[in-house]
Amino acid sequence: AHLYTVARVATATDLATEIGSDRFFDLVTHDKVHAIRIKKELTLLALKQEIWRLTGALPAQQRLWLWAKRQNHTYRPDRPLQLDCDDHTAMMDVKEDTTAQQNNKFQQELRLYLEVVGTPPAGPPPADAPVPEDEGYPQLPTNQILLFLKFYEPAGEALSFVGTHIASHTDTLTDLLPVLRRAKGLPASQQLCVYEEVEFETSVRFELLSEHRSLKDAELQSGDIIVFQCALPVAAPTSMAVEPAAGAASSDVPEHEPLLQIPQFFEHVKNRVVVHVHRLPPQHSHGQGVREKERAMEITMDKRWTYDQVTACVGKALGCDPLHVRLTMHNPYSDLPKPTPLKYRSVESLQEMLLSFQKTSDILFYETLDMPLPELESKKPLKVSWHTASTEEGRVVNLLLDKESTVAEALHALAKMVPPEAPGAGEASGASVMDVAGANGAGPRRLRMMEIFNHRIYKIFQDQEEIETINDQYWTIRAEELAPEELSQGPDDKLIHVRHFYRDTRMNMTHNFGDPFLLMILPDETLASVRKRIQAKLRLTAEEIAAWKIAVVSFGRVEYLEQDDDVVRPHFRKHDNYSNWDDYLGLEHAQTGTGRKKQQARSGYDKPVKIYG
């Protein structure tokens, strides 16, 4: 590699191919330019002969320009190579970067621009054509500069490269206008708007050229780019951006405003991004989503778009009302959707949607809703675990209620979604009476809602409490039908907490598991009666209930009840505080049956992660 120089010589054809399709700012992508590999010991004339073989331009027609990176991060042809080198200069002495030369750094490539002076060639010469030996190069007159010309067509939002022009420092825009019209084939009377392309890396900057200022006064130099367009009629609006009204449908918002002016077009190109829009994947039990295998929609958007414009574009691609589209941002570090979706109009622009933890992504997730998102956000979703009379979880019900709704209204809605249990489904002591009454409409069903955590009932909600205060993400919200005996509770009856537990003898601690429940006991009810009712409620066999121990647990102190004729009520304190720290009736047994299933089903958070490789 050290014996050869790789020269990438960009031509007007390369610029015309890229500008308007793959490139809009600056001039060319050098990696796409044809590479000429030439020995370092050969001269610059040999390089010009290789260029002739590729383009047909004679060596005496070739004015080669060195590129330079400017302070504003643009990369432009800067000065003719022949000012520093002649045809007999060895290729090893032809340097693009004087700084690299001074530091004795190895130069990987030599980047040049070919300006053909005189009659353009018809194409590459025949393979057997004699190699021209003519030397020399076209001289650039003093105070003349090389300008590159681009033309913008607002109707099609199209940009094209239309050639170069050698201009004098003393020329004004008036002198340039005939040249620009000829370059695009426009009539002599066509009015033009002419800009200089200044920079684009940090900010898009185009300066309108004044008609009477000279190019020197405008600080134009070789390598600068002139972008021009046909002047718009006076009646034509310069902007058609529409700010949607507060209640306007998102589908009425245009994808982007008409790009009628050159700065508008380049601002749009600078902020244009291809967004990969995925369907929001289903959530797993451990709360993490997995990207679906289906192909994502690739939609070209503008980082400056508003929330309404983004949803309008996604809704159009999906063929649905944009108000029914809900978006979720992407976490670029975990490559997963963020846990909470975006609220309606909660972000100002697409750029905010794609920025997460100081890192930019090009992915969004969507879901289509059954109702408009603003209407959905005015309601409170509530996930309720419905339990049967045997304390088992029957189903999970997702309620959607007004945020001002109370617990009583939530239970009323729940009663319509969960049918009464069939007679005989509950415990034997009269549960069927309540079920039949509810099923036949003889009396309203009585339901209650509770807050469950760590296999304990922490709270029984009052009917007048508002559901807005209920957190169903951290707590399990459970609902059930009141047992028949609770409807006729006497003054001395007591509603007690019942929990499953096992003892850790090594640590002398009790641990709860399974589904807790409430049980009404009478003042003189014996242990035998309570055990029989628990057996019926939990649908246990005689062998199973015989293996269980029953105890009253108070602040970790376990008092076992062993005599069948022992009255249970006196073992509990007299006050009626049904909270987490109250005494409870404990059922000591191994974690089997329903309790063990629940424990396993909810242990997804503790699953190990295997890392291969």
N, C-alpha and C positions, 0 to 999 in steps of 0.2 A: 504493500500500500504506500510506503514511503517513496517508491520510485515513480509514482504516478500522481497527477493532479486530476481531480474530478471537477470538471467545470459544468455548472448548470446555467445555461444561457437561455433566459426567458425572451420570447419573441412576442410581437403584437398578436400573433395567432393564439399563443398561450393565454394572454390577457383577455382576448375576446371570448375564449372558451370558458374561462372561469367566472369572469365578472357578470353578475346577474343570475348565476345559477349556484355555484359553490361558494363564491366570494362576492362581497358587496363593498367592504371597506378595503383600503389599500389596493394592491394591484395583482399579486399572484402568490400562489403557494409553491414555494421553491421545490418542495419534495415531489411535486407532480411534474416538474419540468424535466425534459430529457437530459440525461447526464452524458457528458463526453469525457471519456477516460483517456488522458494523454500523458506521455512520459514527461517527467520534469526537465529532462535534458533538451527536449525540443523547444522551438521558439514559439513566440506568439503568432507568427505567420502560419505555423502548422495548425494551431487552434482555429484560425480564421478559415483555413482550407477545410477543416472538419465541419465548421459551421456552414460553409458553402455546400458541402455534400448533403447536409440536412435541409437547408432552406433554399439554395440556389442563389443566395446573395453573394456577389463577388467580394473578395477580400477588400478591394478598394472602396466598396460601398458600405462597409461595416463600420459603424461607430459604436464601440462597446462602452457601456457605462458600468461603473462600480456602484454597488448598493451601499447604503449607510443607514444605521439606525439612529433616528432623531431623538431628541429629549422627550418629545411627546409620545414616544413608543411606536411611532410609525416607521416603516421600512421602505425607503424610496431610492431610485437611482440618483446618485449624488454628483458624480463628475465623470467625464470621459476617461477611460483607461489610458488612451493614447497621450494624455497629458503627462503621465508618469512613465510610460513604456513605449517602445517602438517595436516594429515587426521582428527585430533580431533579439529582443529580450527573451532570455530563457524562462520557461514556465515556472521554474523553481523560484524565480525572483518576482513573479507576479503575485502580489499580495492584496487581499481584499481589505484586511484590517491592519492598519499601521501599528496599532497597539499590540496585536498578536505578534507582529513582526519584531517589534522592539523587545518583547519578552521572550523571543525565540520559541514561541509555542507552535506546535504542528498544526497547520491549517488543513482541515478535513476537506473542505470544498471551496471552490472559487465561484461566486455568484455574480452573474453579469446580465445586463440587458442589451439586446441587439436592436439598434436603431438603423434601419436601412435608408441610406441617403440616395436619392435619385429614383430611377424607374424600379418599382417593385418587381422581384423575380416572379416568373410564372409558376415556379415550383422547383423541387430538387432536380439536379441535372441527371442525365443518363449515367448508368453505372460505368460505362466505358469512356465518359467525357474526360478530356485532358484536364489535369489540375492546373488552375490559373496560378501563375507565379508573380503576378503584379503586386507590387508592394505599395505602402502608403495607406493613408486613411483620411476620411473627410474631416477637414478642420472645422471646429465650432467657432464662429466669429465671436469677437469680444462683446460682452454685455448681452449675449443671447442665452436664452434658457429653454429647456425641454419641458413642455407641459403635456400632461396626459388628460384625455377628454372622455367623460362619461355622459350619457344621456339618460334622462328619466322620463318615463311615460306614465302619467298618473292614471289614465284610464285602465291600463292593465297592471299597474303597480310593477312595472318592469324596468330594469336597469340594464344598460348595455355599454360596452366599450366601443368608442367610435374613432379611435386613432390618437395620434400625437401631433404636436405642433411646436415648431421652433419660433419663439417670440422674442421681441426685443424688450429690454428693461423699460424703454420709454413708451411702449405700446399701452393703450388704454383699453377699456372694455369696448369702446366704439370700434377700435381696430380688430378686436377679437370676434365681434359678432358675425361678420361675413364668413370667417373661418369656421365658426361653429355651425352656421347654417349649411355650409357646403359639406361639412363632415357628416351631417345627418340627412342631407338632401332636402332641406326645408326651403320654402320660397323666401326671396329676399326681403319680403315685407313682414315675415313672421317675427313677432315680439318674443324675446327670451328672458328668462330669469336665470342668472348665472351665479353660482356659489363656488367658493373654495372649500374643499374637504380638508379640514385642519387636523382633527384628531377624533378618536373613537374609543380608545382603551379605557380611560378613566371616565370620560363623558363624551357624548356625541356633540361635535362642534362644527358647524358650517357657517362661513361668513359670506354674506351677500356682497358681490363686487360692485363698487361704485362706477358709474359710467365714465367719469372724468378723471379718476385717479390713475396714475401710471402703475404698471405692474411692480416697479421698484418701490413706489410709495405704499403699495399694498403688501410689500414684503414677500412677493412671490419669488421662488427660485427653482432651479432645475429639480425635477422630480415631483413638483406640486401637481395636484389633481384638480381639474376644473369639472364641475358637475352642472349641467344646464338642462332646462326643460322649456317647453312652450309656455308662454305667459297665459294664465287663466283669464277667461272673460271677466270683466268687472263685476257682473251680476253673480258670478259663481261664489258660493260660500267658501270660506277658508277652513271652516271646521264644522263638522256635523255631529259632534259628540253630544249625546243626549243623557242627561242625568235623570235616572228613573225616579218617579214619584214614590212616596213611601209605600203605597199600596199597589203599585204597578206590578203586573206579572213579569217575571224575568224573561219570558220568551219574546217580549217586545223590545228587548235591549239588543242593539246590533253587536256582532262579534267584535268589530273594531270600527273606528271612525274612518271615513274615506281619507286616504293618504294623498292629499292634493298637492302638498309642497314637499320639496326635497328633504328638508330637515325632519318633517313628520315621517317620511318613509324610512330614513336611516335610523330614527329613534325606534321605530317599530322593529326593524331588523335587529337592532342591538338588543332589544328586550324580548325577541321571539325565542320561544323554547318549545321543544317537543315533549309533551307530558304523557307519560305512560299511565293510563287510567285503568285500574284493576277493580273488579267487583270485590267488595268487602268480604273476606273469607269468613266462614263460620268460626265461632269461638269454641275452643276446647275446654274441658273441665278445669284445666289448670290456668285458664284465663289468657292463653296466648293464641294468636291467630297464625295460620300458615298460608302462605301465598298460594292461590289456586293455580293449577297447571294451565288453565285456559289462557289463550293469548290476550294480552292487554290491548286496549284501544290506544293508538298513538295519535294524539291530537295536538296540532300546532296552536299554541296560545301566545299571549303577550303578557310578560311579567307585570305590566301596569294595569292589566284588566281588573275590574272590580269583581266583587263576589258574584253579582248578578250576571256579568258577562261570562264568567267561568261556568256557572251552573247552566246558563243558556246554551253554551257550547256543548257541555256534557249531555244536557237534556236533548239537544238536537241529534247528537250521535246515538243516543239510546231510543229516540222516538217517543219521549215521554215529557210530561209537563216539568219544566225546570224546578218549580216549587216542590215537586215530589222527590227531588234529588237531594240526598244528604251526603256530604263529603267528609272524609276522615284523612288527616295528615299522615305522612309516612315518617317513621323513625329510621333515619339512615344508618344508625349504629346497630340496631337489632334487625333491620330489614323487615319490620313488622308494622302493622297499623298502630297508630297511637290509641290508647285505651278509650278516649272519649272523642266523639265526632265533633265537627265544627258546628257551632250554633249559627242560626240564620243571620247573615250579614255581620258576623262577629269579626271578620278580618277585612281590611281595606283593599288588598290587592292579592293577585296570584303569587307575587314574590313572597309575601308573608306566609302563604300556604305551603310554599316549597322550602322555607327556611326553618330548620329544626335544630336547636342546640348549636347555633352558629355554623351549621353545615347545610349546604343546599342539596336538595333532592330533585328528581324529575318524576316522582311517583305520587299519585293521589289514589285514594280508594273511594268508591261510591256505593251507595245502596239506594234502591228505589222504595219509596214509602207509599202506604195506602192513603195517606192524607197529606195535605200541604205541610211543609216543615214548620212554618209559623204557628199553624194550628196545633201541631204535635207538641211544640215547645211551650204552648200555653197550658199543657196538661202535665200531670205527674204520672210517670209509669211506676207501677208498684208490683213487684214480684212476690207472690204469696204462695207458700207451700201449704196445700190443703191436706189435712190429715183426717183419716177416718175415725170411727168410734173406737177402733182397736189400736189407735195411736200411730198407725202406719201412714207414711206419706202416699196419698192417693195420686196426686198430680200437682204440677206447678202451674199456677194461673197467673198470667200477666195482665194486670188491670191498667187501664188508661183513663184517668179521671181528671177533672178540673183541679187545679192546685189548691183551690179553696175548699175542696171536699173534706168531709169529716170521716172518721173511722166508721160511723154508722152507715154513711152513704157507700163506702167501699164494701162493707159487708153486704149491703143490699144488692150491689152489683154482682158480688161474688155468689150470692145465693141463686141468682138467675143462671149462672154459668155452671154451677155444681149441683147436680140433682140430688135429692135426698137418698139416703141409703135404703136398700130394700129391707122390709121387716125381717128381723132375725139376724141382720148383719152385725149388729153391735152386741153389747153384753146382754145377758139374759134378763137382768133386772129392769125391765120396762123400757129398754131403748127402742123397741119396736113401736111402742105407743107413740113416742115422739115422731118417729119416721112416718108412720101411717098418717098421723095428724097433719104433718107437713105435706105429705104427698096428696092427701085428700083436700087440702085447703082448709081443714078445720081450725087451724091456728097457725100463726106465723112462725117460721123457723127462727131459733135464737142461735146466733153465731157469736164467736168472740175471736179477737186477734191478739196475738202475743209476740213478744220479742224473744228469740232463742239465741243463745250463744254458748258454745262449749258444753252442750248437752244440759243446759239449765234454762229455766224460764226466768228471764230477767224482768219482764214487765208484761202486765195485762193492760192493753190500751182501753181507755174510756171512750165511749161512743162519741163524745163531743170533741175529741182531739182531732186536729187537722193532720191530714196525711202528708202535708208538705214537710213536717218535722220528722217523718219516719225515714230512716236510712236502711234501705234493703240491700246495700252493697256490702256493708260490714256485718250486719245482723241477719239472721234468718227470720223472716216474718212468716208466722204460722197462723193459720185459721182453722177452726173446727166448730162443730156443732155442740152446743151444751148438752150434757147428759140430762135425761129426764128428771133425775132426783134433784138436780141443781135448780130446776124451775120452781120447786116447792121447798126451798131451804128453810129450815126452822131456825129459831133464834140461837139454839145451842149447837146446831150443826156446824161443822168446820170444813172448809175447802183446803185441802193440803196438797203440797207438791210431792210428786213421786218421781224418783230418779233411779236409774240403774247405776250400780257402782261395783267396783272391786277394790280390794285392799292391797296395798303394797306393804307387806309386813317388814321388809328390810328398811324402808323409809318411814314406816308407821304413818302412811298417808292413804286417803281414799281418792279414787279417780272415777269420775262419772263417764258414762258412754251411752249410746243409744238415744231414743226419743223420750224426753221427760213428759209427764202429763199431770193433770189435776184430778183429784178424787175427793168426792164429798163423803165424809164419815159422820155417823150419828153419835150422840153423846155417850151412849152405852154400847156401842158396837164393838164386838170382840174381834180378836185377831183371826179367828176361824172365818168369820163372816167377811172380813176385809180380804183375806187370802182368796176366798172363793170368788169374790167380785173381781179381784185382779186377774185370777185365772180365766174368768169368762171374758173380761175386757181384752186381754192379750191373746186369747184363744190358745191357751197352753194346755198340754195334757197333764194328767195327774202326776205322772213321773217327773215332768219338767218342773212343775210348781213345788213338788216335794223336795227337789234339789236346791231350791232357792232359799236364802235366808232373808228374813224381813227385820229391819232395824229402824230406829229413829236416830237420824244423824243431826247433830247440832254443833256447828263450828268445828267439824272434824271429829267430834266425840261420837262414837258409835255405841248405841244401846240396843242390843238384840232383843227382839220379842219372841219368846219361845213357847209360852203357854197359850193354848188355843182359846182358853176362857179369859185371857188377859184383855182388859178394855183398853183400846188404843188411844182414845181421846185424851185422857189425863197426861199422857207422855208428851203432849205438845203444849207450848205456852199459850196462855189465854188470849193474848192480843191477836188481832186479825191483820197482820202485816204480811201480805203475800209477795214477798220480794226475795231477792237472791239469797239474802243472809238469814232467812227464816228457817226454822226446823223443817226437815223433809223426811218423808218415809222412803227409806232406801231398800232397793231390791238387790241383794248381793248374789252375783252369779258370774260365771265365765262369759266372755264376750262371744256369744253364739247367736244364731238366728238373725233377727232384724237388726239388733244392735251392732253385730259384727259387720253386716253388709253396709250399714250406714258408715261405720268407721272406715271401711276400705274404700267406699265410694268417694269419701271426702278427703282421702289422704293423697290426692293427686299432687298436692303442692310438695310432697316429700319425695317424689320419684327422683331417682338419681339420673344424672345426665352422663351418657357415655360419649367419650371423645376418642375417635379412632385416628390412627395415623401418627 
